[in-house]
Amino acid sequence: MFESVVNLIPKYLNQKGLGKHVKIDATLRRTSVILEEIFGAQLSEMCKPTSIKNGVLTIKVRSSTMSQELSVYSEKIIEKLSKDKDLTEIKKIMFRV
């Protein structure tokens, strides 16, 4: 008879075409948390997840050296993100200066 608000909100957002954007935003926020878990607070402040397009997560970094260093951790980041099925699927990570 009655439906939980927890179930209604995602349905409403999907009907309005906003569900994908909410999922992307949640993935970017979760990525920030994962970066801090892996690299610590000081280093994670120097890299910011900025966008997701066609399964590619873009993370802005301060230097090309940092980009190369962090790319080693791409698979680990993808693995941690893939554990949460409510997030956007990430197939690849690009680090950009």
CYANA upper distance limits for C-alpha pairs under 8 A (distance plus 0.5 A):
  3 GLU  CA      7 ASN  CA      7.37
  3 GLU  CA      8 LEU  CA      7.38
  4 SER  CA      8 LEU  CA      6.83
  5 VAL  CA      9 ILE  CA      6.51
  6 VAL  CA     10 PRO  CA      7.90
  7 ASN  CA     11 LYS  CA      7.18
  8 LEU  CA     12 TYR  CA      6.58
  9 ILE  CA     13 LEU  CA      6.65
 10 PRO  CA     14 ASN  CA      6.57
 10 PRO  CA     19 GLY  CA      7.14
 11 LYS  CA     15 GLN  CA      6.68
 12 TYR  CA     16 LYS  CA      6.81
 13 LEU  CA     17 GLY  CA      6.67
 13 LEU  CA     18 LEU  CA      5.43
 13 LEU  CA     19 GLY  CA      5.43
 14 ASN  CA     18 LEU  CA      6.10
 14 ASN  CA     19 GLY  CA      4.97
 14 ASN  CA     20 LYS  CA      8.00
 15 GLN  CA     19 GLY  CA      8.46
 18 LEU  CA     22 VAL  CA      6.86
 19 GLY  CA     23 LYS  CA      6.72
 20 LYS  CA     24 ILE  CA      6.72
 21 HIS  CA     25 ASP  CA      6.64
 22 VAL  CA     26 ALA  CA      6.66
 23 LYS  CA     27 THR  CA      6.69
 23 LYS  CA     86 ASP  CA      7.63
 23 LYS  CA     87 LEU  CA      6.11
 23 LYS  CA     88 THR  CA      6.39
 24 ILE  CA     28 LEU  CA      6.74
 24 ILE  CA     51 SER  CA      8.50
 24 ILE  CA     52 ILE  CA      7.28
 24 ILE  CA     87 LEU  CA      7.51
 24 ILE  CA     88 THR  CA      6.30
 25 ASP  CA     29 ARG  CA      6.74
 26 ALA  CA     30 ARG  CA      6.58
 26 ALA  CA     87 LEU  CA      7.06
 27 THR  CA     31 THR  CA      6.52
 27 THR  CA     81 LEU  CA      8.14
 27 THR  CA     87 LEU  CA      5.73
 27 THR  CA     88 THR  CA      6.53
 28 LEU  CA     32 SER  CA      6.94
 28 LEU  CA     49 PRO  CA      6.25
 28 LEU  CA     50 THR  CA      7.64
 28 LEU  CA     51 SER  CA      7.83
 29 ARG  CA     33 VAL  CA      7.15
 29 ARG  CA     49 PRO  CA      8.46
 30 ARG  CA     34 ILE  CA      6.76
 30 ARG  CA     81 LEU  CA      8.06
 31 THR  CA     35 LEU  CA      6.58
 31 THR  CA     49 PRO  CA      7.25
 31 THR  CA     77 ILE  CA      8.11
 31 THR  CA     81 LEU  CA      7.69
 32 SER  CA     36 GLU  CA      6.86
 32 SER  CA     44 SER  CA      8.02
 32 SER  CA     48 LYS  CA      7.41
 32 SER  CA     49 PRO  CA      7.14
 33 VAL  CA     37 GLU  CA      6.79
 34 ILE  CA     38 ILE  CA      6.68
 34 ILE  CA     77 ILE  CA      7.41
 34 ILE  CA     80 LYS  CA      7.93
 35 LEU  CA     39 PHE  CA      6.28
 35 LEU  CA     40 GLY  CA      7.84
 35 LEU  CA     44 SER  CA      6.09
 35 LEU  CA     77 ILE  CA      8.11
 36 GLU  CA     40 GLY  CA      5.12
 36 GLU  CA     41 ALA  CA      5.74
 36 GLU  CA     43 LEU  CA      8.12
 36 GLU  CA     44 SER  CA      5.59
 37 GLU  CA     41 ALA  CA      8.42
 39 PHE  CA     43 LEU  CA      6.23
 39 PHE  CA     44 SER  CA      6.33
 40 GLY  CA     44 SER  CA      6.50
 41 ALA  CA     45 GLU  CA      6.72
 42 GLN  CA     46 MET  CA      7.87
 43 LEU  CA     47 CYS  CA      7.80
 44 SER  CA     48 LYS  CA      8.09
 46 MET  CA     61 VAL  CA      6.45
 46 MET  CA     62 ARG  CA      6.60
 47 CYS  CA     59 ILE  CA      6.89
 47 CYS  CA     60 LYS  CA      5.94
 47 CYS  CA     61 VAL  CA      4.93
 47 CYS  CA     62 ARG  CA      7.38
 48 LYS  CA     59 ILE  CA      5.84
 48 LYS  CA     60 LYS  CA      5.60
 48 LYS  CA     61 VAL  CA      7.13
 49 PRO  CA     57 LEU  CA      7.74
 49 PRO  CA     58 THR  CA      6.43
 49 PRO  CA     59 ILE  CA      4.63
 49 PRO  CA     60 LYS  CA      6.66
 50 THR  CA     57 LEU  CA      8.22
 50 THR  CA     58 THR  CA      6.25
 50 THR  CA     59 ILE  CA      6.14
 50 THR  CA     60 LYS  CA      6.99
 51 SER  CA     57 LEU  CA      6.41
 51 SER  CA     58 THR  CA      5.82
 51 SER  CA     59 ILE  CA      7.90
 52 ILE  CA     56 VAL  CA      5.90
 52 ILE  CA     57 LEU  CA      5.00
 52 ILE  CA     58 THR  CA      6.75
 53 LYS  CA     57 LEU  CA      7.29
 55 GLY  CA     88 THR  CA      8.07
 55 GLY  CA     89 GLU  CA      6.45
 55 GLY  CA     90 ILE  CA      5.12
 55 GLY  CA     91 LYS  CA      5.67
 55 GLY  CA     92 LYS  CA      7.06
 56 VAL  CA     90 ILE  CA      6.41
 56 VAL  CA     91 LYS  CA      6.50
 56 VAL  CA     92 LYS  CA      5.36
 56 VAL  CA     93 ILE  CA      6.10
 56 VAL  CA     94 MET  CA      7.48
 57 LEU  CA     90 ILE  CA      6.89
 57 LEU  CA     91 LYS  CA      8.44
 57 LEU  CA     92 LYS  CA      6.81
 57 LEU  CA     93 ILE  CA      5.28
 57 LEU  CA     94 MET  CA      6.70
 58 THR  CA     93 ILE  CA      6.38
 58 THR  CA     94 MET  CA      5.34
 58 THR  CA     95 PHE  CA      6.36
 58 THR  CA     96 ARG  CA      7.43
 59 ILE  CA     93 ILE  CA      7.82
 59 ILE  CA     94 MET  CA      6.73
 59 ILE  CA     95 PHE  CA      5.36
 59 ILE  CA     96 ARG  CA      6.62
 60 LYS  CA     95 PHE  CA      6.32
 60 LYS  CA     96 ARG  CA      5.31
 60 LYS  CA     97 VAL  CA      6.18
 61 VAL  CA     66 MET  CA      7.16
 61 VAL  CA     67 SER  CA      6.78
 61 VAL  CA     95 PHE  CA      6.98
 61 VAL  CA     96 ARG  CA      6.36
 61 VAL  CA     97 VAL  CA      5.57
 62 ARG  CA     66 MET  CA      7.28
 62 ARG  CA     67 SER  CA      8.41
 62 ARG  CA     97 VAL  CA      6.12
 63 SER  CA     67 SER  CA      6.79
 63 SER  CA     97 VAL  CA      6.00
 64 SER  CA     68 GLN  CA      6.82
 64 SER  CA     96 ARG  CA      8.16
 64 SER  CA     97 VAL  CA      6.63
 65 THR  CA     69 GLU  CA      6.75
 66 MET  CA     70 LEU  CA      6.52
 67 SER  CA     71 SER  CA      6.60
 67 SER  CA     95 PHE  CA      5.82
 67 SER  CA     96 ARG  CA      7.20
 67 SER  CA     97 VAL  CA      7.75
 68 GLN  CA     72 VAL  CA      7.78
 68 GLN  CA     95 PHE  CA      8.48
 70 LEU  CA     74 SER  CA      7.66
 70 LEU  CA     95 PHE  CA      8.28
 71 SER  CA     93 ILE  CA      8.30
 71 SER  CA     94 MET  CA      8.26
 71 SER  CA     95 PHE  CA      7.48
 73 TYR  CA     77 ILE  CA      6.79
 74 SER  CA     78 ILE  CA      6.69
 74 SER  CA     92 LYS  CA      8.02
 74 SER  CA     93 ILE  CA      6.55
 75 GLU  CA     79 GLU  CA      6.47
 76 LYS  CA     80 LYS  CA      6.78
 77 ILE  CA     81 LEU  CA      6.75
 78 ILE  CA     82 SER  CA      6.52
 78 ILE  CA     90 ILE  CA      6.76
 78 ILE  CA     91 LYS  CA      7.66
 78 ILE  CA     92 LYS  CA      8.00
 78 ILE  CA     93 ILE  CA      8.35
 79 GLU  CA     83 LYS  CA      7.21
 80 LYS  CA     84 ASP  CA      8.26
 81 LEU  CA     87 LEU  CA      7.78
 81 LEU  CA     89 GLU  CA      8.36
 81 LEU  CA     90 ILE  CA      7.98
 82 SER  CA     87 LEU  CA      8.14
 82 SER  CA     89 GLU  CA      7.19
 82 SER  CA     90 ILE  CA      7.85
